[in-house]
Amino acid sequence: MSDRIRTRQGALLAEVRRVGGRFTTGQAHRFYRATGWGPCRTTARKDLQALARLGLLDERGPVNARVYTLAHAAAVTG
């Protein structure tokens, strides 16, 4: 994984932690656009999924309305 991707996903994880609660693909996409990362919505979704695979986020809800929350262990240690 490139440093640029790690940095982008790290920034997204920091934003999820700052906001707390529920985070959607749309929120991730808006965050990226507002901070100059500017990737497409699909990249935002894949970054959220990658953070979930790492155990940092939990995925909840149906595929067409997925919501991400901080994983308990990530919230405690992060």
BAPAVEX-639677 format. One record per residue (C-alpha): residue number from 1; residue in three letters; x, y, z. Coordinates in steps of 0.1 Angstrom, whole numbers. Each point is the difference from the previous one (the first is absolute). Example, Ala and Ser with C-alpha at 12.3 -4.5 7.8 and 13.67 -1.06 7.14 Angstrom:
2
+-----+------+-------+-------+-------+
!  nr ! rest !    xx !    yy !    zz !
+-----+------+-------+-------+-------+
!   1 !  ALA !   123 !   -45 !    78 !
!   2 !  SER !    14 !    34 !    -7 !
+-----+------+-------+-------+-------+
This chain:
78
+-----+------+-------+-------+-------+
!  nr ! rest !    xx !    yy !    zz !
+-----+------+-------+-------+-------+
!   1 !  MET !     0 !     0 !     0 !
!   2 !  SER !    14 !    34 !    -9 !
!   3 !  ASP !     7 !    27 !    25 !
!   4 !  ARG !   -26 !    23 !   -17 !
!   5 !  ILE !   -28 !   -26 !     5 !
!   6 !  ARG !    10 !    -5 !    36 !
!   7 !  THR !     1 !    37 !     6 !
!   8 !  ARG !   -35 !     5 !   -16 !
!   9 !  GLN !   -15 !   -29 !    20 !
!  10 !  GLY !    17 !    13 !    31 !
!  11 !  ALA !   -16 !    34 !    -5 !
!  12 !  LEU !   -34 !   -17 !    -6 !
!  13 !  LEU !     4 !   -20 !    32 !
!  14 !  ALA !     9 !    31 !    20 !
!  15 !  GLU !   -31 !    17 !   -14 !
!  16 !  VAL !   -22 !   -29 !    10 !
!  17 !  ARG !    15 !     2 !    35 !
!  18 !  ARG !    -6 !    37 !     1 !
!  19 !  VAL !   -36 !    -2 !   -11 !
!  20 !  GLY !    -8 !   -32 !    19 !
!  21 !  GLY !   -32 !   -19 !    -4 !
!  22 !  ARG !   -11 !   -11 !   -35 !
!  23 !  PHE !    20 !     8 !   -31 !
!  24 !  THR !   -12 !    -6 !   -36 !
!  25 !  THR !    17 !    -3 !   -34 !
!  26 !  GLY !   -16 !    34 !    -8 !
!  27 !  GLN !    16 !    16 !    30 !
!  28 !  ALA !    34 !   -16 !    -9 !
!  29 !  HIS !    -3 !    13 !   -35 !
!  30 !  ARG !    -9 !    35 !    11 !
!  31 !  PHE !    29 !     0 !    25 !
!  32 !  TYR !    24 !   -10 !   -28 !
!  33 !  ARG !   -12 !    27 !   -23 !
!  34 !  ALA !     1 !    26 !    28 !
!  35 !  THR !    36 !    -9 !    10 !
!  36 !  GLY !    13 !    -1 !   -36 !
!  37 !  TRP !     4 !   -38 !    -3 !
!  38 !  GLY !   -28 !     1 !   -26 !
!  39 !  PRO !    -3 !   -37 !    -9 !
!  40 !  CYS !   -33 !   -14 !   -12 !
!  41 !  ARG !   -28 !   -14 !    21 !
!  42 !  THR !    12 !   -35 !    -8 !
!  43 !  THR !    34 !     7 !    15 !
!  44 !  ALA !   -16 !    14 !    32 !
!  45 !  ARG !   -21 !   -32 !     3 !
!  46 !  LYS !    30 !   -22 !    -6 !
!  47 !  ASP !    20 !    19 !    26 !
!  48 !  LEU !   -28 !    -5 !    26 !
!  49 !  GLN !    -1 !   -37 !    -9 !
!  50 !  ALA !    38 !    -3 !     4 !
!  51 !  LEU !    -1 !    16 !    34 !
!  52 !  ALA !   -28 !   -24 !    10 !
!  53 !  ARG !    21 !   -30 !   -12 !
!  54 !  LEU !    28 !    13 !    22 !
!  55 !  GLY !   -24 !    -2 !    29 !
!  56 !  LEU !     0 !    38 !     5 !
!  57 !  LEU !   -36 !     5 !   -11 !
!  58 !  ASP !   -31 !   -21 !     2 !
!  59 !  GLU !   -23 !    -2 !   -30 !
!  60 !  ARG !   -38 !     0 !     7 !
!  61 !  GLY !   -31 !     0 !   -21 !
!  62 !  PRO !    -9 !   -12 !   -36 !
!  63 !  VAL !    25 !     4 !   -28 !
!  64 !  ASN !   -19 !    29 !   -15 !
!  65 !  ALA !    -1 !    19 !    33 !
!  66 !  ARG !    31 !   -10 !    18 !
!  67 !  VAL !    11 !    19 !    31 !
!  68 !  TYR !    34 !    -2 !    16 !
!  69 !  THR !     7 !     5 !    37 !
!  70 !  LEU !    32 !    -2 !    20 !
!  71 !  ALA !     7 !   -35 !    11 !
!  72 !  HIS !     0 !    -3 !    38 !
!  73 !  ALA !    37 !   -10 !     2 !
!  74 !  ALA !    10 !    28 !   -24 !
!  75 !  ALA !   -20 !    25 !    21 !
!  76 !  VAL !    17 !   -12 !    32 !
!  77 !  THR !    36 !    -1 !   -13 !
!  78 !  GLY !    -2 !    29 !   -25 !
+-----+------+-------+-------+-------+
